[in-house]
Amino acid sequence: MNPIEQYEFDRLGYTVIENMLTPEEVASLLTAVEALEVEALANIANPPHKKALWGHTYHHNAERGYFAFGSDNEGETLMVEDFFNADKAFDCLVDHPRTMEYISAIVQGAIRINNSEIRIRYKGNLSGTHMGGPINHKYRYGFHQGGIDCMMVRMIYFLQDVLNEQGAFCVVPGTHKTNFPSPYRGRPEDEPGMIGLEVKAGDAILFTENLRHGGFTNHSSQVRKTLHIGYGPEWMMSQNIATMDEPQYILPSTLERYTPRQRSLFVLPGWRR
C-alpha cells in the first residue's frame, strides 16, 4: 500500500485496486466458481443441514467442505462459504502476495483469514446497506501511533466487469469514522451519500467492515459473481455466517495442499491465544 492509497483508505474506508488478479487467475477462479454454483444449487435442499447462529439454514457438503445458502430465483443470491476446501483453484488466494502487502499495512500483528464467501447475485438482487458508525469491536476501524489498526477487513475479488446497473458494490465514504449509527434503512440506492464502485474483471476492493456498504440492485441479465475473503487479528474466529465465531472450517486434505505460511493464516481447532 503506497502513501496515497494509505491516505485514501484512512480518509474513505476503502480502496479500489486495479488488476489485482491476472487474466489467468480470473479465468481459473471463474471456472471453479461456476462449477460450485451448479453443484450447490443442485444440492442446496439436501441434507445435511446446519442452522447458523443468525438463523440461516445452510446445506453442508462435508466431502468438499463448503456451506451453501440461497437460490437462483430472481431477486435472490447464492452464498457458498468455506470455498477454499472445494477446489485447489482457490489456493492462489491464500497468502496471495499482493493482497498480503495491503492487509499487513492495515491489520497489525499476526494476521488470520476469518471469512471466505462466494456471492452469486441474480437479476433483481440487492445487498442492503449495513455497518457504519459505532460498531461491534470485531469490526471497528482504529488508528494510533502505530498507524492504521483495523479489526475485520474484507477483500472482494471481481471476476467480471461490474457497472452500477449490474449490482456494483457501494459505500458511503467516511462512515467508518462517524459517531452515530445510520438513520437510513432500505435500498442502497435510496441512502444519501451512497456511491457505486464500478470495476473491471481482475480488480479488487479492500474495505474496513466498519464502513457502511452494500450492493446496488442488479438490473442486468449478468449473474454477478464475486469472491470475498476477510482478514483480521489472530484472535478473530470465523466470520462466515454458517460457522460464526467458530474455528475456521478447513479440511485436513486442504491443509495438506498448503505451505506452512498458508496454514498459519487460519485459526484451527485447538488453537489457543
Backbone bond lengths (Angstrom), bond angles and torsions (degrees), N, CA, C in turn:
res aa  C-N    CA-C-N  psi(-1)  N-CA   C-N-CA  omega(-1)  CA-C   N-CA-C  phi
1 M - - - 1.465 - - 1.519 108.45 -
2 N 1.331 116.26 115.96 1.451 119.20 -178.40 1.534 110.31 -80.11
3 P 1.356 118.24 170.30 1.467 119.63 -175.23 1.532 114.38 -58.23
4 I 1.329 117.45 -35.77 1.464 119.73 179.07 1.527 110.24 -67.32
5 E 1.325 117.31 -45.53 1.459 120.78 178.42 1.520 111.23 -61.68
6 Q 1.325 116.48 -40.54 1.463 120.70 179.69 1.526 110.85 -63.87
7 Y 1.323 116.57 -44.37 1.466 120.96 178.23 1.527 110.55 -61.38
8 E 1.339 116.67 -46.57 1.460 120.40 -177.65 1.521 111.98 -68.60
9 F 1.330 117.32 -36.50 1.459 119.66 177.17 1.519 110.37 -63.36
10 D 1.318 116.92 -42.56 1.467 120.53 178.78 1.526 110.72 -65.77
11 R 1.310 117.24 -37.82 1.463 121.67 -177.98 1.520 112.39 -74.19
12 L 1.343 116.59 -42.13 1.460 121.56 -170.68 1.529 113.95 -102.24
13 G 1.342 116.96 -30.76 1.459 120.69 -175.97 1.511 114.07 94.66
14 Y 1.326 117.76 3.60 1.468 121.45 179.53 1.527 109.31 -157.52
15 T 1.319 115.75 165.80 1.458 121.58 169.52 1.518 108.78 -148.29
16 V 1.321 116.80 142.11 1.461 123.14 175.39 1.523 107.92 -96.78
17 I 1.317 116.55 125.94 1.468 122.20 -175.65 1.529 108.09 -112.87
18 E 1.306 116.83 112.53 1.460 120.70 -178.00 1.529 110.67 -77.31
19 N 1.328 115.65 144.57 1.468 122.61 174.19 1.529 113.10 53.51
20 M 1.319 115.96 42.08 1.466 119.44 176.27 1.523 111.01 -65.10
21 L 1.323 116.69 -36.33 1.456 121.85 178.87 1.520 109.94 -109.16
22 T 1.324 115.91 147.63 1.459 120.34 175.47 1.528 109.60 -76.61
23 P 1.339 118.09 160.54 1.473 119.46 176.03 1.526 112.15 -57.44
24 E 1.327 117.59 -34.61 1.464 120.89 178.57 1.520 111.07 -66.76
25 E 1.335 117.47 -41.59 1.469 121.05 177.42 1.524 110.50 -64.82
26 V 1.328 117.17 -42.49 1.465 120.65 179.21 1.524 110.43 -59.50
27 A 1.336 116.99 -46.43 1.468 120.79 -178.24 1.524 111.37 -63.09
28 S 1.334 116.55 -44.33 1.464 120.86 -179.35 1.524 111.18 -65.29
29 L 1.316 117.18 -43.91 1.458 121.47 -178.89 1.526 111.21 -67.55
30 L 1.323 117.36 -40.56 1.459 120.03 -179.96 1.529 111.13 -64.40
31 T 1.316 117.08 -39.33 1.467 120.74 176.71 1.530 110.56 -60.67
32 A 1.336 116.64 -44.41 1.470 120.91 -179.82 1.524 111.18 -66.36
33 V 1.330 117.55 -40.70 1.460 121.59 179.51 1.525 110.60 -64.12
34 E 1.310 117.12 -44.01 1.464 120.00 -178.22 1.531 111.65 -66.34
35 A 1.324 117.05 -35.88 1.467 119.72 176.31 1.531 110.79 -65.96
36 L 1.338 116.96 -41.13 1.465 120.37 177.93 1.523 111.72 -66.78
37 E 1.324 116.96 -36.20 1.460 120.54 177.32 1.523 110.87 -58.06
38 V 1.329 116.40 -48.84 1.465 121.10 -179.08 1.524 110.56 -61.70
39 E 1.336 116.35 -46.13 1.465 120.33 -178.04 1.516 111.92 -65.89
40 A 1.325 117.14 -44.88 1.465 120.77 -177.47 1.526 111.03 -64.13
41 L 1.324 117.24 -43.90 1.461 119.82 -179.73 1.520 111.74 -63.78
42 A 1.331 116.56 -34.89 1.461 120.29 -179.50 1.523 112.54 -70.78
43 N 1.333 117.37 -22.21 1.465 120.54 -172.78 1.522 114.62 -120.07
44 I 1.311 117.39 2.48 1.460 119.48 -168.59 1.529 112.75 -64.50
45 A 1.325 117.17 -26.67 1.470 119.57 179.45 1.525 112.50 -86.38
46 N 1.322 116.63 -6.73 1.466 120.54 -175.15 1.534 111.47 -88.50
47 P 1.336 117.39 148.63 1.469 119.91 172.53 1.528 109.39 -72.45
48 P 1.334 117.06 163.19 1.469 126.00 2.13 1.523 112.45 -78.32
49 H 1.335 115.05 155.85 1.453 121.53 177.30 1.528 109.55 -121.08
50 K 1.305 114.92 156.30 1.467 120.55 175.14 1.516 108.56 -130.52
51 K 1.328 116.27 128.95 1.464 121.68 175.98 1.524 108.12 -84.75
52 A 1.309 115.43 117.60 1.462 120.72 -177.39 1.524 111.04 -78.57
53 L 1.324 115.77 162.18 1.458 122.87 -178.19 1.518 111.80 -55.88
54 W 1.351 116.72 -35.47 1.462 121.08 -177.19 1.529 112.44 -90.87
55 G 1.335 117.84 9.77 1.454 120.99 173.58 1.513 115.63 98.93
56 H 1.328 119.21 -11.80 1.451 121.70 179.10 1.535 110.25 -71.39
57 T 1.312 117.02 146.14 1.458 121.63 176.26 1.525 109.08 -107.69
58 Y 1.319 115.71 117.35 1.461 122.44 -175.58 1.526 111.25 -104.55
59 H 1.320 116.10 140.29 1.466 120.97 165.29 1.521 107.72 -74.41
60 H 1.335 116.73 134.87 1.457 121.39 179.21 1.517 109.30 -114.29
61 N 1.319 116.17 114.88 1.456 121.03 173.66 1.524 107.22 -92.36
62 A 1.334 115.97 96.48 1.464 120.67 -173.74 1.522 111.61 -67.48
63 E 1.326 117.01 -33.29 1.465 119.56 -177.67 1.512 111.87 -68.57
64 R 1.329 116.75 -42.95 1.464 120.43 -177.86 1.521 112.15 -99.44
65 G 1.332 116.98 -4.45 1.452 120.84 167.03 1.512 116.77 76.77
66 Y 1.338 118.12 28.99 1.458 118.48 178.03 1.520 111.09 -124.32
67 F 1.345 115.45 162.90 1.457 123.78 175.55 1.535 107.50 -118.45
68 A 1.332 117.78 139.41 1.464 120.83 -177.14 1.522 110.51 -134.78
69 F 1.339 114.70 144.48 1.463 121.84 -178.83 1.525 108.74 -148.00
70 G 1.341 117.44 141.00 1.458 121.10 173.91 1.507 113.01 118.55
71 S 1.346 116.19 -161.56 1.453 121.41 179.99 1.523 109.18 -157.63
72 D 1.347 115.29 173.82 1.459 120.43 177.56 1.520 112.00 -103.94
73 N 1.317 118.05 19.51 1.459 121.44 175.49 1.524 110.28 -67.98
74 E 1.318 116.59 157.46 1.459 119.82 178.15 1.529 109.74 -59.22
75 G 1.314 115.46 134.33 1.460 121.42 -178.80 1.511 114.70 85.78
76 E 1.337 117.18 -1.90 1.458 120.76 -175.51 1.526 111.61 -104.67
77 T 1.328 113.94 172.67 1.460 121.51 176.14 1.519 109.20 -134.69
78 L 1.320 115.81 152.56 1.462 122.53 173.38 1.512 107.93 -113.15
79 M 1.327 116.59 127.67 1.464 122.71 176.62 1.517 108.97 -110.55
80 V 1.316 116.98 130.18 1.467 122.33 173.08 1.521 106.51 -122.93
81 E 1.328 116.67 113.23 1.470 122.28 -176.98 1.526 110.43 -103.89
82 D 1.329 115.25 157.95 1.467 122.60 -177.35 1.528 110.89 56.14
83 F 1.323 114.82 42.85 1.463 120.60 -177.90 1.517 113.05 -68.36
84 F 1.330 118.29 -17.22 1.468 120.50 179.91 1.525 111.93 -53.68
85 N 1.332 116.25 -35.59 1.458 120.49 -176.42 1.526 113.64 -69.17
86 A 1.325 116.36 -25.68 1.458 120.77 -164.41 1.519 114.75 -81.08
87 D 1.330 117.80 -23.50 1.466 119.19 -174.08 1.529 108.80 -160.21
88 K 1.313 116.56 133.43 1.468 120.15 179.73 1.524 112.23 -67.17
89 A 1.345 117.77 -11.70 1.467 120.27 175.74 1.519 111.46 -59.25
90 F 1.355 116.84 -26.39 1.464 120.60 -178.34 1.527 112.72 -82.08
91 D 1.332 117.88 -7.73 1.468 120.80 -177.12 1.531 112.06 -59.47
92 C 1.335 116.86 -30.09 1.468 120.29 -177.13 1.526 112.36 -64.02
93 L 1.343 117.19 -18.11 1.462 120.84 -179.07 1.524 112.91 -89.79
94 V 1.320 117.06 -7.81 1.466 121.33 178.77 1.524 107.76 -92.75
95 D 1.331 116.69 114.08 1.463 122.98 -172.95 1.528 110.80 65.54
96 H 1.332 116.01 36.89 1.462 122.13 174.59 1.528 108.01 -61.43
97 P 1.339 118.47 118.34 1.473 120.25 -169.33 1.528 114.49 -54.93
98 R 1.327 117.49 -48.21 1.465 118.73 -176.98 1.525 110.75 -68.12
99 T 1.327 116.75 -38.40 1.463 120.04 177.00 1.523 110.72 -59.26
100 M 1.333 116.90 -47.15 1.451 120.00 -175.56 1.526 112.45 -65.81
101 E 1.327 117.45 -26.19 1.465 119.39 174.49 1.527 110.57 -62.45
102 Y 1.328 116.40 -40.73 1.462 120.21 178.50 1.523 111.41 -71.23
103 I 1.322 116.46 -44.99 1.471 119.87 -176.17 1.525 110.75 -63.70
104 S 1.310 116.81 -42.55 1.469 119.61 -177.69 1.528 112.42 -67.31
105 A 1.331 117.56 -15.71 1.464 120.74 177.87 1.520 112.55 -82.72
106 I 1.347 117.58 -14.84 1.468 119.13 -174.42 1.528 113.58 -128.38
107 V 1.336 118.23 -11.39 1.467 122.28 174.19 1.522 107.07 -114.82
108 Q 1.315 117.62 119.21 1.453 120.64 -174.64 1.525 111.26 -89.67
109 G 1.338 114.71 148.47 1.458 119.93 179.27 1.511 111.89 79.86
110 A 1.347 115.14 -162.35 1.461 120.77 179.97 1.524 110.00 -65.51
111 I 1.327 116.66 137.38 1.462 123.57 -174.35 1.525 109.73 -108.59
112 R 1.330 115.63 141.14 1.454 121.07 174.57 1.527 109.94 -130.79
113 I 1.340 116.03 148.03 1.462 121.75 168.38 1.522 107.92 -79.56
114 N 1.336 117.11 131.05 1.465 119.82 -177.85 1.524 113.41 -125.17
115 N 1.330 117.47 1.27 1.464 119.51 -174.35 1.527 109.09 -154.98
116 S 1.330 116.17 138.05 1.474 120.75 177.86 1.519 108.34 -150.19
117 E 1.336 115.94 105.96 1.455 122.03 -174.27 1.523 110.77 -132.51
118 I 1.312 116.33 135.50 1.458 121.65 161.43 1.511 106.07 -97.65
119 R 1.328 116.84 126.32 1.459 121.28 177.94 1.528 108.28 -114.87
120 I 1.316 115.91 118.19 1.459 122.06 -179.54 1.520 107.61 -116.27
121 R 1.336 116.08 112.94 1.464 121.79 -171.64 1.524 109.66 -111.62
122 Y 1.329 115.49 122.03 1.456 121.94 -175.67 1.529 110.96 -91.83
123 K 1.327 115.74 169.79 1.459 120.94 -176.99 1.529 110.19 -51.62
124 G 1.332 115.90 134.57 1.459 121.68 178.96 1.504 114.69 87.57
125 N 1.334 117.68 -8.09 1.461 120.59 -178.14 1.522 111.58 -79.15
126 L 1.311 116.39 145.85 1.459 122.54 169.97 1.516 109.00 -136.09
127 S 1.315 116.16 161.58 1.469 121.68 172.64 1.517 107.61 -112.25
128 G 1.312 116.56 115.91 1.460 120.58 -177.69 1.519 112.35 -61.39
129 T 1.316 116.38 149.86 1.461 120.26 -179.15 1.526 110.69 -70.82
130 H 1.324 115.36 144.85 1.457 121.14 -179.24 1.521 109.22 -158.41
131 M 1.318 115.66 169.90 1.466 124.96 -177.35 1.536 110.36 68.71
132 G 1.327 115.78 -168.05 1.457 122.12 -175.09 1.516 111.74 92.03
133 G 1.325 116.43 145.19 1.460 121.56 176.11 1.517 113.11 72.07
134 P 1.340 118.70 -159.32 1.470 121.70 178.21 1.525 109.67 -58.00
135 I 1.333 116.08 139.60 1.457 118.51 -167.01 1.523 110.90 -152.91
136 N 1.327 116.12 162.23 1.456 122.33 173.33 1.529 110.19 -51.09
137 H 1.321 116.23 141.00 1.467 121.42 -177.64 1.527 112.36 -53.86
138 K 1.326 117.10 -30.71 1.466 120.17 -177.72 1.520 112.40 -61.77
139 Y 1.318 117.29 -23.29 1.463 120.25 -171.02 1.532 113.63 -117.50
140 R 1.320 117.14 4.35 1.463 119.83 -171.46 1.529 112.24 -69.31
141 Y 1.325 114.00 156.55 1.462 122.74 172.93 1.517 107.82 -103.30
142 G 1.329 116.94 131.42 1.458 119.97 -179.32 1.517 112.39 -131.93
143 F 1.314 114.84 160.62 1.468 121.60 175.13 1.523 107.82 -150.39
144 H 1.328 116.47 135.28 1.464 121.29 175.54 1.520 108.65 -149.55
145 Q 1.312 117.31 -165.65 1.458 119.74 -173.42 1.521 113.09 -62.15
146 G 1.319 116.59 -20.00 1.462 120.02 176.78 1.512 113.58 -84.70
147 G 1.347 116.77 -4.68 1.457 120.67 179.08 1.519 111.99 109.23
148 I 1.324 116.34 -159.65 1.460 121.82 179.17 1.523 108.93 -63.76
149 D 1.337 115.79 135.80 1.470 121.45 -176.79 1.523 108.38 -137.46
150 C 1.334 116.15 82.15 1.460 121.16 -178.40 1.516 111.40 -85.63
151 M 1.318 114.88 152.15 1.448 120.92 164.47 1.535 105.75 -87.43
152 M 1.330 120.18 -116.27 1.463 119.12 -177.49 1.523 111.96 -73.47
153 V 1.327 115.08 130.29 1.456 122.56 170.22 1.526 107.18 -125.08
154 R 1.308 115.50 161.95 1.462 119.32 -176.41 1.526 110.29 -135.00
155 M 1.324 115.10 136.94 1.458 121.61 172.64 1.524 107.31 -108.39
156 I 1.335 116.42 124.45 1.463 121.59 174.43 1.524 107.66 -104.85
157 Y 1.328 115.86 124.95 1.460 121.73 176.38 1.529 108.44 -101.82
158 F 1.329 116.16 130.63 1.460 121.28 -176.59 1.523 110.02 -103.73
159 L 1.317 115.04 128.30 1.457 122.32 -176.93 1.526 112.01 -102.47
160 Q 1.330 116.21 0.16 1.469 123.05 177.62 1.530 108.11 -144.39
161 D 1.323 116.55 160.86 1.453 119.69 166.24 1.526 107.33 -66.35
162 V 1.332 116.87 138.36 1.472 120.49 178.91 1.525 108.84 -133.65
163 L 1.341 115.58 115.48 1.453 122.53 174.14 1.532 109.32 -95.26
164 N 1.323 115.97 170.26 1.469 119.42 -178.35 1.526 112.12 -55.76
165 E 1.344 116.80 -43.18 1.464 119.44 -177.67 1.526 112.61 -71.49
166 Q 1.334 116.75 -10.66 1.462 121.33 177.35 1.527 112.39 -97.23
167 G 1.320 116.21 12.17 1.468 120.19 176.16 1.505 114.05 91.64
168 A 1.332 116.68 42.88 1.463 120.74 -177.41 1.525 111.77 -58.06
169 F 1.318 115.65 145.41 1.460 121.72 168.72 1.517 107.53 -60.21
170 C 1.332 117.19 139.38 1.458 120.39 -175.02 1.524 110.88 -136.08
171 V 1.317 115.71 153.17 1.463 122.32 -175.14 1.524 109.95 -143.37
172 V 1.333 114.90 159.19 1.462 121.35 165.35 1.528 105.72 -107.65
173 P 1.333 117.96 99.89 1.464 120.53 -173.74 1.521 112.51 -55.45
174 G 1.333 115.55 139.74 1.454 121.64 174.39 1.509 115.84 85.40
175 T 1.336 118.08 -5.54 1.467 120.04 -176.11 1.518 112.94 -74.85
176 H 1.335 118.16 -4.36 1.463 120.30 173.32 1.524 111.32 -72.82
177 K 1.343 116.33 -8.65 1.463 120.30 -178.92 1.531 112.67 -116.89
178 T 1.319 117.82 4.83 1.454 119.35 -178.69 1.527 111.00 -74.29
179 N 1.322 115.71 153.06 1.467 121.99 -177.09 1.523 113.36 -99.58
180 F 1.322 117.03 -1.07 1.455 121.31 -178.98 1.528 109.47 -126.65
181 P 1.330 117.79 145.29 1.467 119.67 173.13 1.520 110.04 -67.42
182 S 1.321 116.59 150.92 1.459 120.27 -179.29 1.524 110.60 -65.96
183 P 1.340 117.63 134.60 1.469 120.70 176.88 1.523 112.57 -85.57
184 Y 1.349 116.84 0.08 1.457 120.24 -173.76 1.521 110.94 -97.75
185 R 1.327 114.85 143.16 1.455 122.02 176.57 1.523 108.56 -137.42
186 G 1.328 116.09 151.58 1.457 119.09 174.90 1.515 112.65 117.50
187 R 1.325 116.55 -150.38 1.455 122.19 -175.60 1.522 111.15 -68.51
188 P 1.324 117.01 141.42 1.468 118.93 177.59 1.522 112.79 -57.10
189 E 1.343 116.93 -35.22 1.461 120.87 -178.41 1.521 112.49 -62.29
190 D 1.337 117.11 -21.49 1.462 121.24 -176.38 1.521 113.17 -94.54
191 E 1.328 117.58 -2.77 1.468 119.56 -176.47 1.527 110.68 -91.75
192 P 1.328 118.29 124.63 1.465 120.58 178.50 1.527 111.62 -58.04
193 G 1.312 115.15 138.13 1.462 120.40 177.46 1.505 115.16 87.11
194 M 1.324 118.12 -8.09 1.462 121.38 -178.30 1.526 109.89 -74.69
195 I 1.332 116.19 130.43 1.466 120.95 177.97 1.522 109.15 -126.80
196 G 1.324 116.27 145.97 1.449 121.54 175.37 1.517 111.08 -89.00
197 L 1.324 116.60 146.17 1.465 122.27 179.48 1.526 108.17 -112.14
198 E 1.315 116.75 97.84 1.456 121.56 -179.10 1.525 109.62 -77.82
199 V 1.329 116.45 139.82 1.465 121.58 -173.34 1.524 110.74 -138.83
200 K 1.324 114.83 167.69 1.448 123.39 173.84 1.529 109.18 -108.48
201 A 1.333 116.40 159.67 1.467 120.52 175.12 1.518 109.21 -57.45
202 G 1.340 116.15 132.56 1.461 121.77 -177.79 1.511 113.87 97.59
203 D 1.340 117.43 -15.51 1.461 120.76 176.46 1.531 109.76 -76.52
204 A 1.324 115.34 165.01 1.466 121.19 176.23 1.525 108.88 -139.61
205 I 1.316 115.66 155.09 1.462 121.69 173.36 1.523 107.75 -122.95
206 L 1.308 116.13 125.49 1.463 123.26 176.36 1.519 107.80 -107.22
207 F 1.337 117.28 130.10 1.462 119.70 179.80 1.522 110.16 -148.38
208 T 1.319 115.32 155.77 1.456 121.55 172.39 1.518 108.45 -81.82
209 E 1.344 116.74 138.26 1.456 120.50 178.10 1.520 112.19 -64.09
210 N 1.321 117.35 -13.56 1.463 120.80 177.15 1.535 111.47 -71.70
211 L 1.333 116.71 -17.23 1.461 122.35 -177.88 1.531 110.47 -76.92
212 R 1.321 117.91 139.12 1.469 120.65 175.31 1.532 108.41 -71.93
213 H 1.336 115.47 129.02 1.463 118.98 -173.27 1.521 110.73 -154.13
214 G 1.321 115.71 170.33 1.454 122.66 178.92 1.514 109.59 -177.30
215 G 1.319 116.17 -155.52 1.456 121.09 179.47 1.514 110.50 -143.02
216 F 1.339 117.05 126.49 1.456 120.78 177.90 1.530 110.66 -59.75
217 T 1.314 116.15 158.94 1.458 121.68 177.25 1.524 110.37 -63.14
218 N 1.326 115.62 133.96 1.464 120.87 175.74 1.529 108.24 -83.42
219 H 1.330 115.33 101.85 1.460 120.85 -179.40 1.523 112.12 -90.99
220 S 1.313 117.08 0.87 1.467 121.23 -173.42 1.525 111.10 -100.88
221 S 1.320 114.67 174.97 1.463 120.64 174.67 1.523 111.62 -87.23
222 Q 1.331 117.48 -5.79 1.466 120.76 178.33 1.519 110.22 -74.89
223 V 1.318 116.49 126.96 1.460 120.99 173.52 1.527 107.12 -79.98
224 R 1.319 116.66 120.36 1.472 121.94 -171.29 1.517 109.57 -88.24
225 K 1.348 116.24 123.19 1.464 121.66 -174.07 1.522 109.86 -125.66
226 T 1.325 115.62 121.80 1.456 120.76 -179.53 1.519 110.50 -134.69
227 L 1.313 114.91 156.68 1.460 122.92 175.20 1.521 108.42 -112.88
228 H 1.330 116.21 127.88 1.464 121.79 179.62 1.528 108.83 -115.05
229 I 1.329 116.19 131.85 1.464 121.43 173.06 1.521 108.05 -130.26
230 G 1.336 115.86 126.83 1.454 121.30 179.56 1.519 111.36 -101.09
231 Y 1.324 115.53 146.51 1.468 122.60 179.81 1.525 109.17 -131.79
232 G 1.322 115.69 155.01 1.448 120.32 176.91 1.517 110.26 -172.09
233 P 1.333 116.98 -171.78 1.467 120.99 179.95 1.528 111.30 -68.31
234 E 1.323 116.09 166.25 1.461 121.94 -169.73 1.526 114.30 -64.61
235 W 1.333 118.20 -22.92 1.463 119.79 -177.24 1.522 113.11 -81.59
236 M 1.324 117.87 -12.10 1.456 120.17 -173.25 1.528 111.28 -78.96
237 M 1.327 116.06 124.23 1.454 121.93 178.77 1.539 110.12 -79.99
238 S 1.332 115.85 -171.56 1.460 120.89 -179.53 1.525 110.97 -57.18
239 Q 1.332 114.84 136.83 1.456 121.39 172.01 1.526 110.95 -112.88
240 N 1.332 117.33 15.69 1.453 120.87 167.75 1.529 108.39 -70.61
241 I 1.308 117.36 146.59 1.465 120.11 -176.22 1.529 111.10 -64.56
242 A 1.335 117.38 -40.89 1.466 120.74 -176.21 1.520 112.75 -67.69
243 T 1.326 117.31 -27.61 1.469 121.15 -175.42 1.527 111.19 -126.74
244 M 1.325 117.41 31.87 1.461 122.19 -174.17 1.525 112.46 -52.08
245 D 1.344 115.21 126.21 1.467 124.33 176.35 1.526 113.48 63.56
246 E 1.327 116.59 21.23 1.460 122.81 169.69 1.529 108.52 -103.65
247 P 1.343 118.10 167.28 1.463 118.62 170.73 1.523 109.91 -59.27
248 Q 1.322 116.19 155.38 1.454 119.96 178.14 1.530 110.84 -60.68
249 Y 1.329 115.28 140.64 1.455 120.91 -178.01 1.536 108.08 -92.60
250 I 1.310 115.68 92.07 1.463 122.41 -179.39 1.521 108.10 -122.17
251 L 1.326 117.85 121.72 1.452 121.95 -178.41 1.524 111.59 -69.30
252 P 1.330 117.84 149.59 1.471 120.25 175.10 1.533 112.44 -55.02
253 S 1.331 117.04 -37.07 1.472 119.82 179.37 1.523 111.73 -66.16
254 T 1.333 116.75 -30.03 1.464 120.52 176.24 1.524 110.03 -71.28
255 L 1.321 116.82 -45.79 1.464 120.92 179.79 1.522 111.54 -60.54
256 E 1.328 116.86 -32.50 1.468 120.12 179.21 1.524 111.89 -63.69
257 R 1.320 117.00 -27.46 1.469 120.54 179.13 1.525 112.32 -77.99
258 Y 1.332 116.76 -20.51 1.448 121.67 -169.15 1.532 112.46 -87.89
259 T 1.323 114.25 153.51 1.460 121.00 169.89 1.529 108.56 -77.03
260 P 1.329 118.60 163.93 1.470 119.52 175.54 1.523 112.53 -54.80
261 R 1.319 117.49 -38.59 1.464 120.45 179.81 1.532 110.96 -65.58
262 Q 1.315 116.98 -40.33 1.470 119.93 176.82 1.528 110.65 -63.55
263 R 1.325 117.06 -44.56 1.474 120.20 179.70 1.510 111.43 -61.67
264 S 1.330 116.77 -32.43 1.462 120.34 -176.99 1.524 112.67 -68.97
265 L 1.328 118.34 -11.04 1.456 121.35 -178.47 1.529 113.34 -84.92
266 F 1.331 117.51 1.88 1.453 120.34 -178.29 1.519 111.44 -121.35
267 V 1.349 116.09 140.31 1.452 122.04 169.78 1.522 106.76 -85.19
268 L 1.317 116.90 112.72 1.459 122.76 -173.20 1.525 110.56 -108.68
269 P 1.330 118.51 161.28 1.467 120.77 177.82 1.526 112.41 -51.42
270 G 1.327 116.53 136.70 1.450 121.07 -178.31 1.510 114.55 92.07
271 W 1.369 116.46 -6.75 1.452 119.95 179.93 1.521 110.20 -67.90
272 R 1.320 115.63 139.63 1.468 120.82 175.37 1.517 108.31 -128.58
273 R 1.322 114.48 141.45 1.468 119.28 179.06 1.510 109.85 -71.18
